[in-house]
Amino acid sequence: TPASCKQTMVKLSSLFVAAVLFLVVALAPAVSASRASVYSVTSYGGRADPKTDSTRAFSEAWKRACSDLRPSVVYVPYGKFHLRNIAFEGPCKSNAIVVRIDGTLVAPSDYSVIGNAGNWIRFHKVDGVRISGGILDGQGTRLWSCKLAGKDCPVGTTNLHIANSNNVVIDRLSSVNSQKFQIAITDSQNVKLQRVTVTAPGSSPNTDGIHVERSSLVSILNSTISTGDDCISMGPGARNVWIERVACGPGHGISIGSLGWKFQEPGVENITVKRVHLSDTTNGLRIKTWARPSLGFVSNVLFHHVVMDGVKNPILIDQHYCPGHGQNCPSKTSGVRVSGIRYKSIRGTSSTQVAVRFDCSESNPCTGITMHDVALTYLGKEAAVTCVNARGTSSGFVTPLVRWS
């Protein structure tokens, strides 16, 4: 009967809300199920079909959650939701908001629609937000083809950008085929990324996996990154960064830099990279600075328990970085000071004969480099090393052995 049907629908609706609230409690214990509000994007016109632009629906669901004094959930159910570029703006009235994504967010297939927007999905000035689950599909393939063909193309957008924010958790999120950077963290504090998956072909240009800049207390844990540029890159002002249990490849490895493009530039310090596996990457553990005058610096970096398989440049400090035939580097030497770099328990194979290359600045030699229990081979034999303007010590079993200069 109509009455019984109505009762059934009410029960199903109640079960749905209860299920969502259960997920909220499981993923964010600080959000109490008895107090949380749920804002589903489908309640504001979002539809999981390729003909519907759900941007406005997502924006409206966020506004409701952001203006709610109680803990809240922005919920994205299963299916593919098509979005243009969107900014989730704060500050919000609550510091306990969960963005729960069960479905896939899909960028426009025509890259020109958002190609010059800078960011596709951006969280700005938020505090206490947890982004959980879901897939972000940037559909960057056509833009990469345009760039690789040398045509006049948009710069491209970053799939997910966290800016000027505090206390953010990104958990079990997948970022696929971003036009440019996959995930960027800038001007933020206390950001945790865990169980994140980043996927793009090794030939995709400028698709850095996770980029951190002018941010502190950032942790990247238990994640897998395959991309066409740096798996993880740390730019000026990256401080107190902890990277652990990350698999990287293909890609350009884990990089600090490039640094020193500007004369007045914040330094990079207190970086820990532990239990990382790099496979078939262009670089392994890299520090890269422009050959330009700069007051920047890199200090207190620990690379610990790292395994490399077929990495082209396993250990690299390059202070003569200057693409463009040197025209951007009139001084030919880097002002960035590199000190206190520790390599401990590094194992693996190099795909080139030179497995360790320290190419430091003539005006600011690298100091305080330590190598302890490092074993890198090339074709089953001892690899080679080059060392220029680098000062340090070796202990334990170290091969290839560095002759400090």
C-alpha positions as CSV (number, residue, x, y, z in Angstrom):
1,T,0.0,0.0,0.0
2,P,1.1,3.7,-0.4
3,A,1.4,4.0,3.4
4,S,3.7,0.9,3.7
5,C,5.8,2.1,0.8
6,K,6.2,5.5,2.5
7,Q,7.2,3.8,5.7
8,T,9.7,1.7,3.8
9,M,11.2,4.8,2.2
10,V,11.5,6.5,5.6
11,K,13.3,3.4,7.0
12,L,15.7,3.3,4.0
13,S,16.4,7.0,4.4
14,S,17.1,6.5,8.1
15,L,19.4,3.6,7.3
16,F,21.3,5.7,4.8
17,V,21.8,8.6,7.2
18,A,22.8,6.1,9.9
19,A,25.4,4.5,7.6
20,V,26.9,7.8,6.7
21,L,27.1,8.8,10.3
22,F,28.8,5.5,11.1
23,L,31.4,6.3,8.5
24,V,31.9,9.8,10.1
25,V,32.5,8.3,13.5
26,A,34.9,5.7,12.1
27,L,36.9,8.2,10.1
28,A,36.8,11.2,12.4
29,P,36.2,10.2,16.0
30,A,36.0,13.9,17.0
31,V,32.7,14.1,15.0
32,S,29.9,12.8,17.2
33,A,27.2,10.9,15.3
34,S,24.5,12.4,17.6
35,R,25.5,15.9,16.7
36,A,26.7,15.7,13.1
37,S,24.8,17.2,10.1
38,V,25.0,15.4,6.8
39,Y,24.9,17.5,3.5
40,S,24.7,15.2,0.5
41,V,25.6,16.9,-2.8
42,T,22.6,15.1,-4.4
43,S,20.3,17.1,-2.1
44,Y,21.4,20.2,-3.9
45,G,21.2,19.1,-7.5
46,G,24.3,17.0,-7.9
47,R,23.9,14.1,-10.3
48,A,26.3,11.2,-11.2
49,D,26.0,11.5,-14.9
50,P,28.2,13.1,-17.6
51,K,25.5,15.6,-18.7
52,T,25.2,17.3,-15.3
53,D,27.6,20.0,-14.1
54,S,27.5,19.4,-10.3
55,T,29.8,22.3,-9.4
56,R,27.0,24.4,-7.9
57,A,25.6,21.5,-5.9
58,F,29.0,20.8,-4.3
59,S,29.4,24.5,-3.6
60,E,26.0,24.7,-1.9
61,A,26.6,21.5,0.2
62,W,29.9,23.0,1.4
63,K,28.4,26.4,2.3
64,R,25.7,24.7,4.4
65,A,28.4,22.6,6.2
66,C,30.7,25.5,6.6
67,S,28.0,27.7,8.2
68,D,26.9,25.0,10.6
69,L,28.0,25.3,14.2
70,R,27.8,21.6,14.7
71,P,30.2,18.9,13.2
72,S,29.1,18.1,9.7
73,V,29.6,15.9,6.7
74,V,29.7,16.8,3.0
75,Y,28.8,13.5,1.4
76,V,29.5,12.4,-2.2
77,P,27.8,9.1,-3.0
78,Y,29.0,6.5,-5.5
79,G,29.1,7.5,-9.2
80,K,30.9,10.0,-11.4
81,F,30.3,13.6,-10.7
82,H,31.5,16.2,-13.2
83,L,32.9,19.4,-11.9
84,R,34.5,22.6,-13.1
85,N,37.0,24.3,-10.9
86,I,35.7,24.8,-7.4
87,A,37.0,26.5,-4.2
88,F,35.9,25.3,-0.7
89,E,36.4,28.5,1.2
90,G,36.8,29.0,5.0
91,P,36.9,30.0,7.7
92,C,34.0,27.8,8.8
93,K,32.0,28.0,12.0
94,S,32.9,24.4,12.9
95,N,36.4,22.9,13.0
96,A,35.1,19.4,12.5
97,I,34.0,18.9,8.9
98,V,34.4,15.6,7.0
99,V,34.3,15.6,3.2
100,R,33.3,11.9,2.6
101,I,33.7,10.9,-1.1
102,D,32.5,7.4,-2.1
103,G,32.4,8.3,-5.8
104,T,34.7,9.9,-8.4
105,L,35.0,13.6,-9.2
106,V,35.7,14.2,-12.9
107,A,37.3,17.3,-14.4
108,P,36.1,18.6,-17.8
109,S,37.4,16.6,-20.8
110,D,38.1,19.9,-22.6
111,Y,41.2,21.0,-20.8
112,S,40.7,24.7,-21.8
113,V,37.7,24.9,-19.5
114,I,39.8,24.9,-16.4
115,G,43.4,24.8,-17.8
116,N,44.3,28.3,-16.7
117,A,42.4,28.3,-13.4
118,G,45.5,27.2,-11.4
119,N,43.5,24.7,-9.3
120,W,40.7,22.3,-10.0
121,I,39.7,21.6,-6.4
122,R,40.9,24.0,-3.7
123,F,40.4,24.2,0.1
124,H,41.3,27.7,1.3
125,K,41.5,29.0,4.9
126,V,39.9,25.9,6.4
127,D,40.6,24.4,9.9
128,G,39.8,20.9,11.0
129,V,38.7,19.4,7.7
130,R,39.1,15.7,6.8
131,I,38.9,14.6,3.2
132,S,38.2,10.9,3.1
133,G,38.0,8.4,0.2
134,G,37.1,8.9,-3.4
135,I,38.9,9.5,-6.7
136,L,39.9,12.8,-8.3
137,D,40.2,12.3,-12.1
138,G,41.8,15.4,-13.7
139,Q,41.5,14.0,-17.3
140,G,44.9,15.5,-18.1
141,T,45.8,13.3,-21.1
142,R,44.8,15.7,-23.8
143,L,46.7,18.6,-22.2
144,W,49.8,16.5,-21.9
145,S,49.6,15.7,-25.6
146,C,49.3,19.4,-26.4
147,K,52.4,20.2,-24.3
148,L,54.4,17.3,-25.6
149,A,53.6,18.4,-29.2
150,G,55.0,21.9,-28.4
151,K,51.7,23.7,-29.0
152,D,50.3,26.7,-27.3
153,C,48.5,25.2,-24.3
154,P,47.2,26.3,-20.9
155,V,49.5,25.9,-18.0
156,G,47.2,23.3,-16.4
157,T,45.6,22.9,-13.0
158,T,46.4,21.1,-9.8
159,N,43.9,18.4,-8.9
160,L,43.8,19.2,-5.2
161,H,45.3,22.3,-3.4
162,I,45.3,22.9,0.3
163,A,46.1,26.6,0.9
164,N,46.4,28.7,4.1
165,S,44.8,26.0,6.1
166,N,45.4,24.2,9.4
167,N,44.7,20.7,10.9
168,V,43.8,18.9,7.6
169,V,43.7,15.2,7.1
170,I,43.6,13.5,3.6
171,D,42.9,9.8,3.9
172,R,42.5,7.1,1.3
173,L,42.2,9.6,-1.5
174,S,43.2,8.7,-5.1
175,S,44.4,11.4,-7.5
176,V,44.5,10.4,-11.1
177,N,45.8,12.1,-14.3
178,S,46.0,15.7,-13.0
179,Q,46.7,18.3,-15.7
180,K,49.6,19.5,-13.6
181,F,50.5,18.9,-9.9
182,Q,48.4,16.2,-8.3
183,I,48.3,17.5,-4.7
184,A,49.8,20.7,-3.4
185,I,50.1,21.9,0.2
186,T,51.0,25.6,0.6
187,D,51.0,28.1,3.5
188,S,49.5,25.5,5.8
189,Q,50.2,23.9,9.2
190,N,49.6,20.4,10.5
191,V,48.5,18.5,7.4
192,K,48.4,14.7,7.3
193,L,48.2,12.6,4.1
194,Q,47.8,8.9,4.6
195,R,47.0,6.0,2.4
196,V,47.0,8.3,-0.6
197,T,47.4,6.9,-4.2
198,V,48.6,9.1,-7.0
199,T,48.6,7.8,-10.6
200,A,49.8,9.3,-13.9
201,P,52.0,7.9,-16.7
202,G,55.8,8.4,-16.5
203,S,55.6,10.6,-19.6
204,S,53.1,13.1,-18.2
205,P,54.8,16.5,-17.8
206,N,54.9,18.5,-14.6
207,T,52.6,16.1,-12.7
208,D,54.3,16.2,-9.4
209,G,52.6,13.8,-7.0
210,I,52.6,15.8,-3.7
211,H,54.2,19.3,-3.5
212,V,54.8,21.0,-0.1
213,E,55.8,24.7,0.1
214,R,55.8,27.3,2.9
215,S,54.2,24.8,5.2
216,S,55.1,23.1,8.4
217,L,54.2,19.9,10.3
218,V,53.3,17.9,7.1
219,S,53.3,14.1,7.2
220,I,52.9,11.8,4.2
221,L,52.4,8.2,5.2
222,N,51.7,4.8,3.7
223,S,51.1,6.1,0.2
224,T,51.8,5.0,-3.4
225,I,52.9,7.5,-6.1
226,S,53.4,6.9,-9.8
227,T,53.8,10.0,-11.9
228,G,55.7,11.9,-14.6
229,D,57.6,14.3,-12.3
230,D,58.7,14.3,-8.7
231,C,56.8,11.8,-6.5
232,I,57.2,14.3,-3.6
233,S,58.7,17.7,-4.0
234,M,59.5,20.2,-1.2
235,G,59.8,23.9,-2.2
236,P,60.9,27.0,-0.3
237,G,59.6,27.1,3.3
238,A,58.9,23.4,3.7
239,R,59.7,22.7,7.4
240,N,59.1,19.8,9.7
241,V,58.0,17.3,7.0
242,W,57.8,13.6,7.8
243,I,57.6,11.1,4.9
244,E,57.4,7.4,5.7
245,R,56.4,4.1,4.0
246,V,56.0,5.6,0.5
247,A,56.4,3.7,-2.8
248,C,57.5,5.9,-5.7
249,G,57.8,5.0,-9.4
250,P,57.7,5.9,-12.1
251,G,58.6,9.5,-11.5
252,H,61.6,11.8,-10.6
253,G,62.0,10.6,-7.1
254,I,61.8,12.6,-3.8
255,S,63.2,16.1,-4.3
256,I,64.0,19.1,-2.2
257,G,63.8,21.9,-4.7
258,S,64.3,23.5,-6.9
259,L,65.4,26.2,-4.5
260,G,67.2,29.5,-4.9
261,W,65.3,31.1,-7.8
262,K,64.7,34.2,-5.6
263,F,67.3,36.0,-3.6
264,Q,65.0,36.4,-0.5
265,E,63.7,32.9,0.0
266,P,62.7,30.8,3.1
267,G,64.8,27.8,3.7
268,V,63.9,24.1,4.0
269,E,64.7,22.3,7.2
270,N,63.8,19.3,9.5
271,I,62.9,16.8,6.8
272,T,62.7,13.1,7.5
273,V,62.3,10.4,4.8
274,K,62.0,6.9,6.1
275,R,61.2,3.4,4.7
276,V,60.8,4.6,1.2
277,H,61.0,2.3,-1.9
278,L,61.9,3.9,-5.3
279,S,61.6,1.9,-8.4
280,D,62.7,2.8,-12.0
281,T,62.7,6.5,-11.2
282,T,64.9,9.2,-12.7
283,N,66.2,10.3,-9.4
284,G,66.2,8.8,-5.9
285,L,67.0,11.3,-3.1
286,R,67.6,14.7,-4.7
287,I,68.4,18.2,-3.5
288,K,68.3,20.7,-6.4
289,T,69.2,24.4,-6.3
290,W,69.4,27.1,-9.0
291,A,72.9,28.4,-9.8
292,R,71.8,31.9,-8.7
293,P,72.5,34.2,-5.7
294,S,70.1,33.4,-2.8
295,L,69.8,33.6,1.0
296,G,68.0,30.2,1.0
297,F,69.2,27.1,2.8
298,V,68.6,23.4,3.3
299,S,69.4,21.9,6.8
300,N,68.8,18.9,9.0
301,V,67.6,16.3,6.5
302,L,67.5,12.6,7.2
303,F,67.2,9.9,4.6
304,H,66.8,6.6,6.4
305,H,66.0,3.0,5.4
306,V,65.6,3.7,1.7
307,V,65.5,0.9,-1.0
308,M,66.1,1.7,-4.7
309,D,65.6,-0.5,-7.7
310,G,67.0,0.7,-11.1
311,V,67.2,4.4,-10.1
312,K,69.1,6.6,-12.6
313,N,70.5,9.0,-10.0
314,P,70.1,7.4,-6.6
315,I,71.8,10.1,-4.4
316,L,72.1,13.6,-5.9
317,I,72.8,17.1,-4.8
318,D,72.8,19.4,-7.8
319,Q,73.6,23.0,-7.1
320,H,74.1,23.9,-10.7
321,Y,70.6,23.5,-11.9
322,C,69.9,26.0,-14.7
323,P,67.8,24.9,-17.6
324,G,67.6,27.3,-20.6
325,H,71.3,27.2,-21.6
326,G,72.4,29.0,-18.5
327,Q,70.8,32.3,-19.4
328,N,68.9,32.5,-16.0
329,C,72.1,32.0,-14.0
330,P,74.5,34.9,-14.5
331,S,76.6,34.1,-11.4
332,K,76.9,30.4,-12.3
333,T,77.0,29.4,-8.6
334,S,74.3,28.8,-6.0
335,G,73.9,30.9,-2.9
336,V,71.8,28.2,-1.2
337,R,73.6,26.7,1.8
338,V,73.2,22.9,2.1
339,S,74.2,21.4,5.5
340,G,73.4,18.6,7.8
341,I,72.3,16.0,5.2
342,R,72.3,12.4,6.6
343,Y,72.1,9.2,4.5
344,K,71.5,6.1,6.6
345,S,70.8,2.5,5.6
346,I,70.4,3.1,1.9
347,R,70.3,0.0,-0.3
348,G,69.7,-0.7,-4.0
349,T,70.8,-0.5,-7.6
350,S,71.6,2.3,-9.9
351,S,70.7,2.2,-13.7
352,T,73.8,4.4,-14.4
353,Q,77.4,4.0,-13.3
354,V,77.4,7.1,-11.1
355,A,75.2,6.3,-8.2
356,V,76.2,9.2,-5.9
357,R,76.8,12.7,-7.2
358,F,77.5,15.7,-4.9
359,D,77.8,18.7,-7.2
360,C,77.8,21.5,-4.6
361,S,78.3,25.3,-4.9
362,E,81.7,26.8,-5.3
363,S,80.7,29.8,-3.1
364,N,78.8,27.7,-0.5
365,P,80.2,24.1,-0.3
366,C,77.9,21.5,1.2
367,T,78.8,20.8,4.8
368,G,78.0,18.2,7.4
369,I,77.0,15.4,5.0
370,T,77.1,12.0,6.7
371,M,76.8,8.6,5.1
372,H,76.3,5.5,7.2
373,D,75.7,2.0,5.8
374,V,75.1,2.8,2.2
375,A,75.3,0.2,-0.5
376,L,74.5,1.0,-4.1
377,T,75.6,-1.1,-7.0
378,Y,75.6,-0.8,-10.8
379,L,75.1,-4.0,-12.9
380,G,76.1,-6.1,-9.9
381,K,79.3,-4.3,-9.3
382,E,80.4,-1.3,-7.3
383,A,79.0,2.0,-8.6
384,A,80.9,5.2,-9.1
385,V,80.8,8.5,-7.2
386,T,81.5,12.2,-8.0
387,C,82.1,14.7,-5.3
388,V,82.7,18.4,-5.8
389,N,82.7,21.0,-3.0
390,A,81.2,18.6,-0.5
391,R,82.5,18.0,3.0
392,G,81.3,15.1,5.2
393,T,82.1,11.8,6.9
394,S,81.4,8.1,6.1
395,S,80.9,5.3,8.6
396,G,79.9,1.7,8.6
397,F,79.8,-0.1,5.3
398,V,79.7,2.5,2.5
399,T,79.9,1.7,-1.2
400,P,80.7,3.5,-3.4
401,L,83.1,5.2,-1.0
402,V,83.0,9.0,-1.2
403,R,86.3,11.0,-1.3
404,W,85.2,14.3,0.3
405,S,86.5,17.4,-1.3
